[in-house]
Amino acid sequence: MQMHKLKLRSGVLKAQLTLATCLFTVVQSWAASGPAIHLDKKGERWAEKTLHKMSLEEKVGQMIMVWARVQFLNVESPEYLQLRDEMAKYHVGGFGVSVPTEGAQLLKSEPLETAELTNRLQKESKYPLIFAADFERGLSMRLNGATAFPAAMAFGAAGDTKLAKEFGRITAEESRAIGIHWNWFPVADVNSNPANPIIDTRSFGENPELVSKMVTAYIEGAHDGGMLTTVKHFPGHGDTDTDSHMALARVNGNMDRLNTVELVPFRNAISAGVDSVMVGHLLVPAIETDQNRPASVSAKVIKGVLKGQLGFHGLVVTDALDMAGLTSVFPGSEHDIAAAEAVAAVEAGNDMVIIPGDLDGAVTGMTEAVKHGGISRERIDESVLKILRLKASLGLNRERLVDSAAVARDVARPANQAIAQKVADEGITLVSDGARIVPLPNAAKASEIVAVVFTDRGLGSEGARAFAFELRKRAPDARIFFVDAAIASFMESEVLAAADKAEYVIAVAEAVPNPRRTTEGRPGGSAGLDSKPLQLLSEIVKIAGRKTIVAAFGNPYTGGSVPGLETYLCTFSNTPGSASGLVSALFGETPIHGRLPVTIPGLAKLGAGLDREPARAHSGTN
């Protein structure tokens, strides 16, 4: 019966992957139906005419974006009235679209609610709005039901630029269907520092050439789907050990290093026609010697390197102004800080400032700077004209609303979901298998498996719960423990006793980069396990030895801190698709061909990875 189930599961997966592969031949017909990005003569005239009609206050507002958090909003609710006020009083040029939060957890909303809100705001705005989002893993990061891609590093492990291009196209089509025009992605950072607490799996990898290929492929796909793109975080956030949401991060490389590593993907993205560059809150001594002037407010970085040396003439945008990496260098009240940040950012060469800690402060600061001669009106006009041209290139001068019927048609097509699963499957990387137990032998009985899932909190993410669900489908009697930092010490004896008796132990270490996330001893942020779960993981490996499979469910560097590790897999992401891919690979239902896009110190080099083909009568000795 078990053999029959595996064959059936394998047949279904093969059919899905075959479908995903065949989709590449019909991509062009889909892309042709999407809204093209093109600035025609009518759009150019509209942009120039609109600019000349605007007051100073309206122009300043066009250069600012604030959050619009999607949820059901009554027209008289305080949240919606605030959005209306930000448009009417401050003339904001657009909104960054996200969802409400509860601590570090995003409270996901729905695609239809997003389309309804963007349409409602567009109707109430004097000028067309541009909506942006951080859709680094597609819409599913913030919305339920959308196509769920894994993190960028899984693409690096899969190594297929066609998949990265599809990623861009699908995200663009789904975004445009709900009224979002601009993605703050792709991440062009080269993650060369294993201690990086905030980039990590958000990067495609540590090789500048690989990152460049993935970035440019994504840009091409996004443009095919009619979406504006952003490369970030200029001039490169990969070789840092501080989360810039929490403190000012530092890039220590000299100019030779920057030119051969950090700047390579940005240079290639510019050649590929990227629409905007987001500048990070980073100290870069090789370019800017003033230690109180992060890259985001440095003319040497923006005008000198980005515009001068790299020749970028598109839209330059700051990272969020409310991040401590920038607010920490300006004194005063929240209002004063926002004013100073906005003025400094525009003086340095930014065209748009996003997410100020105090909207009134940012608007007042910029307006007063123009009135008193600190910023010229010509400088403001230059940036606003860029913004209006981008809006016209999206067709917003002609039609700013979306058809809600497109949501059901374009979001989460089964074919798109199959492609996302294909990425998750192909990104699975078997880093080492000294015990030679992957895939698990068919003789393994459900009662012989113990799984320990290490999470940030409780039952963890959707992906952590999906792992348990997928494992239960194959091993109904497997014993599964969920362990977080709060209960690791209390569960230690029970978990270790179970691991000692088990025939096979699967330890899943869920750790991903999140803004302002910390662990013990890492005040600058962390993308790793807390110390107590990490200690318990090490004890499991020590006791269970060669019968242990450790899977990094996200951060691939976790294994470098576990002594005696013999069998180690990486998913580079913690999505449900990554969970499904991991379990399928463990049970020999899908092949394993991923390659490490990063070096794991003390464990494996860049490019490492073992191949495994689907198994049917696996003996456990190959």
C-alpha positions in Angstrom: 0.0 0.0 0.0 2.8 2.4 0.9 4.6 1.7 -2.4 1.3 2.4 -4.2 0.9 5.7 -2.5 4.5 6.7 -3.4 3.9 5.8 -7.0 0.7 7.8 -7.1 2.3 10.8 -5.4 5.2 10.6 -7.8 2.9 10.4 -10.8 1.0 13.5 -9.7 4.2 15.5 -9.1 5.7 14.5 -12.4 2.5 15.7 -14.1 2.7 19.0 -12.3 6.3 19.5 -13.1 5.7 18.6 -16.8 2.9 21.2 -16.9 5.2 23.8 -15.3 7.9 23.1 -17.9 5.6 23.2 -20.8 4.3 26.6 -19.6 7.5 28.2 -20.8 6.3 27.8 -24.4 3.1 29.8 -23.8 4.5 32.6 -21.6 4.6 35.0 -24.5 0.9 34.8 -25.2 0.1 35.5 -21.5 2.5 38.3 -21.3 1.1 39.9 -24.4 -2.2 40.3 -22.6 -0.7 42.2 -19.7 -0.4 46.0 -19.5 2.8 47.1 -21.2 5.1 49.7 -19.7 5.5 52.3 -22.3 5.7 56.1 -22.3 4.1 57.4 -25.5 3.9 61.0 -26.7 0.5 61.4 -25.1 1.8 60.2 -21.8 4.8 62.6 -22.0 2.5 65.5 -22.7 0.3 64.6 -19.8 3.3 64.4 -17.4 4.6 67.8 -18.5 1.1 69.4 -18.4 0.3 68.0 -15.0 3.6 69.1 -13.6 3.0 72.7 -14.6 -0.5 72.7 -13.0 0.7 71.5 -9.6 1.3 73.7 -6.6 4.6 73.3 -4.7 2.7 71.4 -2.0 1.3 69.0 -4.5 4.7 68.4 -6.1 6.3 67.7 -2.7 3.5 65.2 -1.9 4.2 63.3 -5.2 7.6 62.6 -3.8 6.4 60.8 -0.7 4.8 57.4 -0.1 3.2 56.1 3.1 1.7 52.8 4.1 -1.8 51.7 3.1 -2.5 48.5 5.1 -5.0 46.3 3.4 -8.0 45.1 5.4 -11.7 45.7 5.2 -12.2 49.4 5.9 -15.5 51.1 6.3 -15.5 54.5 4.6 -16.0 56.2 8.0 -13.4 54.1 9.8 -10.4 56.0 11.4 -8.0 54.1 9.2 -9.7 55.0 6.0 -10.2 58.6 7.0 -6.5 58.8 7.7 -5.7 57.6 4.1 -8.1 60.2 2.7 -6.4 62.9 4.8 -3.0 61.9 3.6 -4.2 62.3 0.0 -6.2 65.5 0.5 -3.9 67.4 2.9 -0.5 66.1 1.9 -1.1 65.1 -1.8 0.9 61.9 -1.5 2.0 60.4 -4.8 1.2 56.9 -3.8 1.1 54.2 -1.2 3.2 51.3 -0.1 0.7 48.4 0.2 1.1 46.1 3.2 -1.1 44.6 5.8 -1.7 45.1 9.6 0.8 43.5 11.9 0.7 41.8 15.3 4.2 42.1 16.7 6.4 40.6 14.0 3.5 38.7 12.4 1.8 39.9 9.3 -2.0 39.6 9.3 -2.6 38.6 5.8 -5.5 40.1 3.8 -7.2 39.1 0.5 -6.5 39.9 -3.1 -10.1 41.2 -3.7 -9.9 43.5 -0.7 -6.7 44.9 -2.1 -8.2 45.6 -5.5 -11.2 47.2 -3.8 -9.0 49.5 -1.7 -6.7 50.5 -4.5 -9.7 51.4 -6.7 -11.4 53.3 -3.9 -8.3 55.4 -3.2 -7.7 56.0 -6.9 -11.2 57.4 -7.2 -10.7 59.8 -4.3 -7.3 61.1 -5.4 -6.9 64.2 -7.5 -3.9 62.7 -9.4 -3.4 59.0 -10.2 -1.7 57.1 -7.4 1.1 54.7 -7.8 0.9 51.6 -5.5 4.1 49.8 -4.5 4.7 46.7 -2.4 7.4 44.5 -0.9 6.4 41.3 -2.8 9.8 39.6 -2.4 8.2 36.2 -2.6 5.2 37.3 -4.6 1.8 38.4 -3.3 1.6 35.5 -0.9 3.9 37.4 1.5 1.0 39.6 2.4 -2.1 38.2 0.8 -3.9 34.9 1.1 -4.4 32.6 -1.8 -1.9 34.1 -4.2 0.9 32.2 -5.9 3.4 31.4 -3.2 7.1 31.5 -4.3 10.0 30.5 -2.1 12.7 33.1 -1.1 15.2 34.3 -3.6 18.0 32.0 -2.4 16.0 29.0 -3.5 16.1 30.4 -7.1 19.9 30.7 -6.7 20.1 27.0 -5.6 17.9 25.9 -8.5 20.1 28.0 -10.8 17.5 28.4 -13.6 17.1 32.0 -14.9 14.0 30.9 -16.8 12.3 30.3 -13.4 13.5 33.8 -12.2 11.9 35.3 -15.3 8.7 33.5 -14.7 8.8 34.7 -11.1 8.9 38.3 -12.3 6.1 37.8 -14.9 3.7 36.0 -12.5 4.2 38.5 -9.7 3.7 41.4 -12.1 0.5 40.0 -13.6 -1.0 39.2 -10.2 0.0 42.6 -8.8 -1.4 44.5 -11.7 -4.7 42.6 -11.3 -5.1 44.0 -7.8 -4.0 47.6 -8.7 -0.3 47.4 -7.6 2.2 48.7 -10.1 5.6 48.7 -8.6 7.5 46.0 -6.7 10.4 46.9 -4.3 12.3 43.9 -5.7 14.6 42.2 -6.8 17.2 42.2 -4.0 20.5 42.8 -5.7 22.6 42.3 -2.5 25.3 39.7 -2.6 25.0 37.8 0.7 28.7 37.1 1.3 28.5 37.5 5.1 27.1 34.4 6.9 26.3 36.6 9.9 24.0 38.9 7.9 20.9 39.2 10.0 18.5 40.8 7.5 19.5 39.9 3.9 20.3 36.2 4.1 17.8 34.1 2.0 16.4 37.3 0.5 19.5 37.4 -1.7 20.0 35.0 -4.6 23.4 34.1 -3.3 27.0 35.1 -2.7 28.2 35.0 -6.3 27.9 38.4 -8.0 27.5 36.7 -11.4 24.7 34.4 -10.2 22.9 37.3 -8.5 23.2 39.4 -11.6 21.7 36.7 -13.8 18.8 36.2 -11.5 18.2 39.9 -11.0 18.2 40.7 -14.7 15.9 37.7 -15.5 13.4 38.8 -12.9 13.4 42.4 -14.3 12.7 41.1 -17.8 9.8 38.9 -16.6 8.3 41.7 -14.5 8.4 44.1 -17.4 6.7 41.5 -19.6 3.9 41.5 -17.0 3.7 45.3 -16.9 5.3 46.0 -13.5 8.0 48.4 -12.4 11.0 47.0 -10.6 13.5 48.1 -7.9 16.9 46.8 -7.1 18.0 47.2 -3.5 19.8 48.0 -1.2 22.3 50.2 -3.0 25.3 50.0 -2.8 24.9 46.6 -1.3 23.7 45.2 2.0 25.1 41.7 1.7 28.4 42.0 3.6 27.0 43.5 6.8 26.3 42.1 10.3 23.6 44.6 11.4 19.9 44.8 10.6 19.4 48.4 9.4 15.9 48.4 10.8 17.6 48.4 14.2 20.9 50.2 13.8 23.2 51.7 11.2 24.9 48.9 9.3 28.4 49.2 7.9 29.9 48.0 4.6 33.7 47.8 5.1 35.0 46.8 1.6 37.3 49.1 -0.3 36.4 50.4 -3.8 38.0 47.4 -5.5 35.9 45.1 -3.5 32.7 47.1 -4.1 33.4 47.2 -7.8 34.0 43.5 -8.1 31.3 42.2 -5.7 28.6 44.6 -4.3 28.1 46.8 -7.4 28.1 44.1 -10.0 24.4 43.2 -9.8 23.4 46.8 -9.7 25.4 47.6 -12.8 23.8 44.7 -14.6 20.3 45.7 -13.4 20.8 49.2 -14.8 21.9 47.7 -18.1 18.7 45.6 -18.0 16.5 48.6 -17.7 15.6 48.5 -14.0 13.1 51.3 -13.2 14.3 52.3 -9.8 17.1 51.9 -7.3 16.5 51.8 -3.6 19.3 53.2 -1.5 20.1 51.5 1.9 20.8 53.1 5.3 24.4 51.9 5.2 27.7 53.4 6.2 30.1 53.0 3.2 33.5 54.5 4.2 35.0 53.6 0.8 32.6 56.2 -0.7 31.4 58.4 2.1 33.8 59.3 4.9 31.3 61.2 7.0 30.2 58.6 9.6 26.9 60.5 10.2 25.9 60.3 6.6 24.4 56.9 5.5 24.3 56.1 1.8 20.6 57.0 1.6 21.4 60.7 2.4 24.9 60.8 0.7 25.4 62.8 -2.5 28.8 60.9 -2.9 26.9 57.6 -3.0 23.9 58.7 -5.1 25.2 61.5 -7.3 28.8 60.3 -7.4 28.5 56.5 -7.8 24.9 55.6 -8.7 24.3 58.4 -11.2 27.8 59.3 -12.1 29.8 56.1 -12.3 27.0 53.7 -13.0 25.0 56.1 -15.2 21.6 55.5 -13.6 19.0 58.1 -14.6 15.8 56.4 -13.4 14.0 56.8 -10.1 16.1 56.9 -7.0 14.2 56.0 -3.8 15.2 55.7 -0.2 14.6 52.7 2.0 12.0 53.4 4.6 12.7 56.6 6.5 11.4 55.2 9.8 14.2 52.7 10.1 16.6 53.1 13.0 19.6 52.9 10.6 18.6 56.4 9.5 16.7 57.9 12.4 19.6 57.3 14.7 21.8 59.9 13.0 19.3 62.8 13.2 18.4 64.5 16.5 15.1 66.0 17.7 11.5 65.0 17.9 9.9 62.5 15.4 8.6 65.4 13.4 12.0 67.1 13.3 13.8 63.9 12.4 11.4 63.2 9.5 11.8 66.7 8.2 15.6 66.5 8.3 15.7 63.1 6.7 13.5 64.1 3.8 15.5 67.2 3.1 18.8 65.4 3.3 17.6 62.6 1.1 16.4 65.0 -1.7 19.6 67.0 -1.5 21.6 63.8 -1.9 19.7 62.9 -5.1 16.7 60.8 -4.1 13.5 61.3 -6.2 11.2 59.8 -3.7 11.2 59.3 0.1 9.1 56.5 1.5 7.6 55.7 4.9 8.6 58.7 7.0 8.1 58.3 10.7 6.1 61.5 10.6 4.3 62.5 7.3 3.7 66.1 8.4 7.4 66.5 9.3 8.6 65.2 5.9 6.2 67.4 3.9 6.8 70.5 6.0 10.6 70.0 5.9 10.7 69.7 2.1 8.3 72.5 1.5 10.1 74.9 3.8 13.5 73.9 2.3 12.2 75.0 -1.1 10.6 78.2 0.1 13.9 79.2 1.9 16.2 78.2 -1.0 17.7 75.0 0.5 16.2 73.0 -2.3 15.6 74.6 -5.7 12.2 74.3 -7.4 14.0 73.0 -10.5 15.3 70.1 -8.3 11.7 69.3 -7.2 10.4 69.5 -10.8 13.1 67.1 -11.9 12.0 64.3 -9.5 8.2 64.9 -9.9 8.5 64.8 -13.7 10.2 61.3 -13.3 7.3 60.2 -11.1 4.6 61.4 -13.5 6.4 59.8 -16.5 6.4 56.5 -14.6 2.7 56.8 -13.9 2.0 57.6 -17.6 4.2 54.7 -18.7 1.8 52.5 -16.7 -1.2 54.0 -18.4 -2.5 55.6 -15.2 -3.1 58.9 -17.1 -5.7 57.0 -19.1 -7.2 54.5 -16.7 -6.3 54.2 -13.0 -8.9 51.6 -11.9 -8.6 47.8 -12.2 -11.3 45.3 -13.1 -12.1 43.2 -10.1 -13.0 40.3 -12.3 -9.3 40.1 -13.2 -8.5 39.0 -9.7 -10.2 35.7 -10.1 -8.7 35.2 -13.5 -5.1 36.3 -12.9 -4.3 35.5 -9.3 -3.1 32.0 -8.3 -3.6 30.3 -11.7 -2.9 26.6 -11.1 -0.2 26.7 -13.8 1.5 29.6 -11.9 1.3 27.6 -8.7 2.9 24.6 -10.4 5.8 26.8 -11.4 6.3 28.1 -7.9 6.3 24.5 -6.6 8.8 23.6 -9.3 11.2 26.3 -7.9 10.8 25.0 -4.4 11.5 21.5 -5.5 14.5 22.3 -7.6 16.0 24.5 -4.9 16.2 21.7 -2.4 19.9 21.1 -1.8 21.5 18.0 -0.2 24.6 19.5 1.2 26.0 16.4 2.8 24.8 12.8 3.4 27.6 11.0 5.3 25.1 8.6 6.7 23.6 7.9 3.2 20.0 7.9 4.3 18.5 10.3 1.8 16.1 9.4 0.4 14.7 7.5 3.4 14.5 3.8 2.7 11.0 2.5 1.8 11.3 0.1 4.7 11.0 3.0 7.1 7.8 2.6 9.1 5.8 5.5 10.3 6.4 4.7 14.0 10.1 4.7 13.5 10.3 8.5 12.6 10.7 11.3 15.0 10.5 14.9 13.7 11.5 17.9 15.7 10.5 21.3 14.2 12.3 24.3 15.7 10.3 27.5 15.3 10.4 31.1 16.3 7.2 30.7 18.2 4.7 28.0 19.0 3.7 26.0 15.9 5.7 28.3 13.7 4.9 29.6 10.2 2.4 28.2 7.7 5.4 26.4 6.2 6.3 24.7 9.5 2.8 23.5 9.9 2.7 22.3 6.3 5.8 20.2 7.0 4.0 18.4 9.7 0.9 17.9 7.5 3.0 16.6 4.6 5.0 14.2 6.9 1.8 12.9 8.4 0.5 12.0 4.9 3.4 9.7 4.4 4.1 8.6 8.0 0.8 8.9 10.0 2.3 7.6 13.2 5.4 9.7 13.1 6.0 11.6 16.4 6.3 15.3 15.8 7.6 17.9 18.3 7.4 21.7 17.9 10.0 23.5 19.9 10.7 27.2 20.3 13.0 29.1 22.6 10.4 29.4 25.4 10.0 25.7 25.9 13.2 24.2 24.6 14.6 23.6 28.1 11.4 22.0 29.3 11.1 19.6 26.4 14.8 18.6 26.2 14.6 15.3 28.1 11.4 14.1 26.2 12.8 15.1 22.8 16.2 13.5 23.4 14.6 10.3 24.7 12.4 10.0 21.6 15.3 10.8 19.3 17.4 8.1 21.0 14.8 5.4 20.4 13.8 6.4 16.8 15.0 4.7 13.7 15.2 8.1 11.9 15.2 11.6 13.2 14.2 14.6 11.1 15.2 17.9 12.7 13.8 21.0 10.9 15.4 24.3 11.8 13.1 27.1 10.8 15.0 30.5 10.8 14.5 33.3 8.3 15.4 37.0 8.2 12.8 39.3 9.7 13.0 43.0 10.5 14.1 43.7 14.1 14.4 40.0 14.9 16.9 39.3 17.7 18.4 36.3 19.4 20.5 36.1 22.6 23.8 37.9 22.1 22.8 39.5 18.8 21.6 43.0 19.5 22.1 44.0 15.8 19.5 41.4 14.6 19.6 37.7 13.8 18.4 35.3 11.1 19.4 32.3 13.1 18.0 30.0 15.8 17.9 31.1 19.4 20.7 29.6 21.5 18.5 27.1 23.5 16.9 25.5 20.4 20.3 25.5 18.7 21.8 23.7 21.7 19.0 21.2 21.7 19.5 20.6 18.0 23.2 19.9 18.6 22.3 17.5 21.4 19.9 15.6 19.0 22.7 15.2 16.5 25.0 14.0 19.2 22.6 11.4 20.6 20.9 10.3 17.4 24.1 10.5 15.3 24.0 9.0 11.8 20.2 8.4 11.8 19.6 12.2 12.0 18.6 14.4 9.0 18.9 18.1 9.7 17.0 20.4 7.3 17.6 24.1 7.3 14.1 25.4 6.7 15.3 28.9 5.6 18.7 30.1 6.8 21.3 27.7 5.2 24.0 28.8 7.6 22.4 27.0 10.6 24.2 23.8 9.9 27.6 25.5 10.4 26.9 25.8 14.1 26.0 22.1 14.6 28.9 19.8 15.4 29.0 16.3 14.0 26.4 17.0 11.3 26.4 14.3 8.6 23.2 14.6 6.7 22.1 18.1 5.9 19.6 19.6 3.5 18.6 23.2 2.7 15.3 24.6 1.5 16.3 28.3 1.7 12.7 29.2 2.5 10.0 28.4 5.0 6.9 28.5 2.7 4.4 25.6 2.4 5.8 24.9 -1.0 9.3 24.5 0.5 7.8 22.1 3.1 6.2 20.0 0.4 9.4 20.0 -1.6 11.4 19.0 1.4 9.2 16.0 2.4 8.9 14.9 -1.2 12.7 14.9 -1.5 13.1 13.1 1.8 10.9 10.3 0.7 12.4 10.0 -2.8 9.4 11.2 -4.7 11.3 14.0 -6.5 14.9 14.4 -7.5 17.4 16.5 -5.7 19.8 18.6 -7.8 20.2 21.9 -6.0 23.5 23.6 -5.4 24.6 25.8 -2.6 24.5 29.5 -3.7 26.5 30.4 -0.6 29.4 29.1 1.4 28.6 27.6 4.8 31.8 28.1 6.9 33.1 24.9 8.4 30.6 22.8 6.5 30.4 23.3 2.7 31.7 25.4 -0.1 29.8 27.5 -2.7 28.3 25.1 -5.3 28.2 22.0 -3.1 25.3 19.6 -3.5 24.7 15.9 -3.9 22.3 14.5 -6.6 19.5 12.1 -5.8 17.1 10.6 -8.3 13.6 9.5 -7.3 13.8 6.1 -5.5 11.4 3.2 -5.4 13.3 0.4 -3.8 15.9 2.3 -1.9 18.1 0.1 0.3 19.7 2.9 2.3 23.2 2.1 1.2 23.7 4.1 -2.0 
